[in-house]
Amino acid sequence: MEKMLLTLVALTLIALILNLPFGYIRSTTKKFSLKWFICIHIPIPIVILMRIWLGFSYQAIPLLFIGSMLGQLLGGYFNKVKLS
């Protein structure tokens, strides 16, 4: 049980880190443009495949969604304040 919880936390952090560069790029594009849409949706299949590969059910989706959203928002924030 403890190993599964640690794996879920690690997967959430991976989702967050994976979304950082996409959030960075997304924040420079016009809202609702094709590039904006692609930046939001490219990481989704990767996170889904990792979730299935690691054996998590659909119940893990809300936590992974939160991690992905935080990655998008933090990436946009880093672009705005130019932290390098």
C-alpha positions as CSV (number, residue, x, y, z in Angstrom):
1,M,0.0,0.0,0.0
2,E,2.8,2.4,0.9
3,K,4.6,1.6,-2.3
4,M,1.5,2.4,-4.4
5,L,1.0,5.7,-2.6
6,L,4.6,6.6,-3.3
7,T,4.3,5.6,-6.9
8,L,1.1,7.7,-7.3
9,V,2.9,10.7,-5.8
10,A,5.8,10.2,-8.2
11,L,3.4,9.9,-11.1
12,T,1.7,13.1,-10.1
13,L,5.1,14.9,-10.0
14,I,6.0,13.5,-13.4
15,A,2.7,14.8,-14.8
16,L,3.6,18.2,-13.2
17,I,7.1,18.3,-14.7
18,L,5.9,17.0,-18.0
19,N,3.5,19.9,-18.3
20,L,5.9,22.7,-17.3
21,P,7.4,23.3,-20.8
22,F,4.0,23.0,-22.4
23,G,2.6,25.6,-20.0
24,Y,5.6,27.8,-20.7
25,I,4.9,27.7,-24.5
26,R,1.1,27.9,-24.1
27,S,1.4,31.2,-22.2
28,T,3.0,32.8,-25.3
29,T,0.3,31.7,-27.7
30,K,-3.0,33.2,-28.6
31,K,-5.8,31.7,-26.5
32,F,-7.8,29.0,-28.3
33,S,-5.4,28.9,-31.2
34,L,-4.3,25.5,-32.6
35,K,-0.8,25.8,-30.9
36,W,-2.6,26.6,-27.6
37,F,-4.8,23.6,-27.9
38,I,-1.9,21.3,-28.8
39,C,0.2,22.5,-25.8
40,I,-2.6,21.6,-23.5
41,H,-3.4,18.2,-25.0
42,I,0.0,16.7,-26.0
43,P,0.9,15.6,-22.5
44,I,-2.5,13.9,-21.8
45,P,-1.8,10.6,-23.7
46,I,1.6,10.3,-22.1
47,V,0.1,10.7,-18.6
48,I,-2.7,8.2,-19.5
49,L,-0.2,5.6,-20.7
50,M,2.0,6.0,-17.6
51,R,-1.1,5.6,-15.4
52,I,-2.2,2.4,-17.2
53,W,1.3,1.0,-17.3
54,L,1.7,1.5,-13.6
55,G,-1.6,-0.2,-12.9
56,F,-3.7,2.7,-11.5
57,S,-7.4,2.8,-12.1
58,Y,-9.5,5.7,-13.2
59,Q,-9.7,6.8,-9.5
60,A,-6.2,8.3,-9.9
61,I,-7.3,10.7,-12.6
62,P,-8.3,13.6,-10.4
63,L,-4.9,13.7,-8.7
64,L,-3.1,13.5,-12.0
65,F,-5.3,16.2,-13.4
66,I,-4.3,18.5,-10.5
67,G,-0.6,17.7,-11.2
68,S,-1.0,18.4,-14.9
69,M,-2.9,21.7,-14.3
70,L,-0.3,22.9,-11.8
71,G,2.4,22.1,-14.3
72,Q,0.6,24.2,-17.0
73,L,0.1,27.1,-14.6
74,L,3.6,27.0,-13.2
75,G,5.1,26.9,-16.7
76,G,3.0,29.9,-17.7
77,Y,4.1,31.7,-14.5
78,F,7.8,31.0,-15.1
79,N,7.4,32.5,-18.6
80,K,5.8,35.6,-17.2
81,V,8.4,36.3,-14.5
82,K,11.3,34.9,-16.7
83,L,12.8,32.6,-14.2
84,S,15.6,30.7,-15.9
